[in-house]
Amino acid sequence: MLATIHGERTLTELDFVRLGKLTGHQLPPVLAELLDAADVLPSREVPEDIVTMNSQVEVEDPVTRQRQKITLCYPGDAQPGAGFVSVLSPVGIGLLGMKTGTLARWQMPNGAEGAAHVVAVLFQPEASGDYTR
């Protein structure tokens, strides 16, 4: 199985607690592994170039160079066709806690590897002063 955690991941304390308490959802093993291995910081201390929950990011496919905007969200808010990707999806797990300039990787349900460069964090709640999202 492809390891989803490449390098360091940084989570806010709030994201860490909320993700650990997702009710009605079985946490994917790779997300549980990420929660165990990530650096956890107070929301006010997380750098603005880190992908946190409810962040909008621009990603680029390393092969096709196609770019798209994705908002990382909780399962109940997911609308993949509109760019709202659940943190429980392989893409969501791959992006969570990544830093601008890094390559996020994930394994798709069919076993294929997916990847995207984190080009920019276009919006991060913590960077805008919102520490409750």
Disulfide bonds with the S-S distance in Angstrom:
none
